[in-house]
Amino acid sequence: MNEKKITLSEDEIPENWYNIVADMPNKPLPPLHPGTKEPIGPEALAPLFPMELIKQEVSQDKWIAIPDEVREVYKMWRPTPLFRASNLEKLLDTPAKIYYKYEGVSPAGSHKPNTAVPQAYYNKMEGVKKITTETGAGQWGSALSFACQHFGIDLEVYMVKISYEQKPYRKLLMNTWGADVYASPTDKTDSGRKILAGDPNSPGSLGIAISEAVERAAKDEGINYALGSVLNHVLLHQTVIGLESLKQMEKAGDYPDVVIAPFGGGSNFAGIAFPFLQHKLTENRNVRCIAVEPASCPKLTQGEFRYDFGDTVGLTPLLPMYTLGHNFVPAAIHAGGLRYHGAGVIVSQLLKDKLIEAVAVQQLECFAAGVKFANAEGILPAPEATHGIAQVIREAEEAKKEGKERTILFNLCGHGYFDMSAYQDYFEGKLQDHHLTYDELHSGLKDLDTPTI
Amino acid sequence: MNEKKITLSEDEIPENWYNIVADMPNKPLPPLHPGTKEPIGPEALAPLFPMELIKQEVSQDKWIAIPDEVREVYKMWRPTPLFRASNLEKLLDTPAKIYYKYEGVSPAGSHKPNTAVPQAYYNKMEGVKKITTETGAGQWGSALSFACQHFGIDLEVYMVKISYEQKPYRKLLMNTWGADVYASPTDKTDSGRKILAGDPNSPGSLGIAISEAVERAAKDEGINYALGSVLNHVLLHQTVIGLESLKQMEKAGDYPDVVIAPFGGGSNFAGIAFPFLQHKLTENRNVRCIAVEPASCPKLTQGEFRYDFGDTVGLTPLLPMYTLGHNFVPAAIHAGGLRYHGAGVIVSQLLKDKLIEAVAVQQLECFAAGVKFANAEGILPAPEATHGIAQVIREAEEAKKEGKERTILFNLCGHGYFDMSAYQDYFEGKLQDHHLTYDELHSGLKDLDTPTI
């Protein structure tokens, strides 16, 4: 009998995170002050983040030690299994070998706790009693709720109002882990009130929720802020995924030709891809890393590489990124975690330097891929994860056409048990693809006055 | 660093199931024909089950080989992890050592696929194209949907109407895996029509749904029936849980003083307890095995040991069991999987012979235990599973009072991600305990005319 899954023991949980900045040929450009538009140093981030995370944010060290206390919590679900998708291979009748790393075994059901835990830990170490954050579909909010609960920190979550209403169970999961959850925009912040004044029925957006959470933390010395993607330290923490996968692929006696992951802000993609990309950067090894974004929010494939804000109101530093403009409003697709106007700084630079690839996929193809996967492999993927699977199937079919083997690895970043309403809509034929018009695509870019690069 | 979880490799998946009948001092009494009330032989089951399962149902062999094809599918989630509940121990400040086997990592999120897979497999081997079954909360229905999908068998699920309406996502999961799901009672069967004639708004019950599924299979030669608990072969298949746990406890250098599991029909309890109970039966080893039932459906602690039907209408053979009477209607508690009037034959005999223990717990204590567990260990347990946890906490507190170590093992049979509405009701204070009146308790027994023992 062949091995279906390759597992690791707890002492094989990585001891260091991998910081790809050390190996990048072109380092990321510095962030700029939102007002003066001058480069800022790490100290500008101090009102929001604990010093250890700020150091990681600007570090150029290749390896950063994972604290024992964090590895201890990782053990609750790590190392995660790497599966051979043998049933999917059969179903597709492809010569491709398909592997997937499954992050859905974590308490919150996705890869997000990988960074939520160290973020809560470093805040705890520096005496922080309360954190604010935003969440879209709720994956990040529930991961941070779990982590804050573990370390005894209070958490305030600004949840995009439309998700708050559509996903009461995600909210309830956060409550179970002790977090306070508010439907954003709220009347608790200037940012929220400003949006509500313009549109009392605003359904909210990730950008607005970030503005609210950042404002709250910036105005109160005792409160810090935490972000679930985009930033360098977040991507760093997620590299445990790829580092474990490296060992597991080695155990399987294999190495991927292609590494695939869905793309929202970059942490999911970075998590699995960077440890492999390392070999491309340092040994010129031929490995393709593909970020898959929704066609309705195509910052990587159709955005502009320039400075932009991370939030809607313009409170965050300006970051050099692929962006559709911080005022871009993505269509209400079910992959809430991918509805973000920008991309992380590191991933943006790598794409600019053509070291990684990006593709955009429509949601009907994604859901069809998700159902195919559930039938073959038994796991119902989160809507975000189906984007990766859609591209995996494209690659597997291409391999079939060519009649050549191809080894594919992808990150199954989470299960879809809290997203059943999305599948219901899909089965009932209520979903459609969203083809952006020229005007829609440029809605956020045309009046953008942030610095170009 | 201590190990948080003890894992096994795929080649440590058991090669045999353990059949406790071989070691029982008093073998179970024979089933009786529902009409003649005479003992029946295995051939009477042939219209419903494939011959291999019937052989297992009556086997006295101690070990029954697990087919390679079944072990191959088990690898999709087995071996499951055994966790040390170190955070819960800290929270309870107890000298007890607490371990839990986590079955929620299966595709359907519970222990049910352990038997769904071999049942579908044996049907497939004997050329069966279609199976019927019933489901309450939906754990069993979704497990069998997954298994039938894997082996290419059509599945018709009779889902208790009130659950069908309250748990649309469980239904959707079954649909995703290709099953047809009907709200029972239906007008597709005589049994269903009979119930609807008496009460057009009947919310249904597990007993009624079994009647419908059995009738459908009995009347059509091409269709077989499958049951998710109670029967000997179902309990047999679940022993993979305990057999793996044995190896894992050995790796941890420990052995349980107490083994605990929730009790519906018996498969969950049997699964984890029988391989340990084996040592009590054959080596006189001192291990307490405790079945935990809901106080609102207390067949083990307050039922009668006598012959009774497995279904409401009276189509199944009469089985010697602890029962509240096949007409007993349990209160609408959220642990749908435990709302069954009877207990499996083997477990009933073991309880009669005082080889196992049983306790009944009210639901508020269970949900409080579930939330405590989620906060400590990160996993939100299914309402069924919280019954086990409530008893674990009682044992741990007793150990604390005595100031003595005690090693506790329990079966965390599934996660609660499809049961969030139950937690919502709990948090909103909508749930209450249900203290059965004398009349309620005897409602199903007082006019029962099945043979006594």
Interface residues (C-beta under 8 A of the other chain):
Chain A: M1 E3 K4 K5 T7 S9 E10 D11 D68 R71 E72 K75 M76 W77 F83 N87 V105 P107 G109 F146 Q149 H150 P168 Y169 L172 L173 N175 T176 W177 G178 V371 A374 N375 E377 G378 I379 L380 Y417 F418 M420 S421 Y423 Q424 F427
Chain B: M1 E3 K4 K5 T7 S9 E10 D11 D68 R71 E72 K75 M76 W77 F83 N87 V105 P107 G109 F146 Q149 H150 P168 Y169 L172 L173 N175 T176 W177 G178 V371 A374 N375 E377 G378 I379 L380 Y417 F418 M420 S421 Y423 Q424 F427
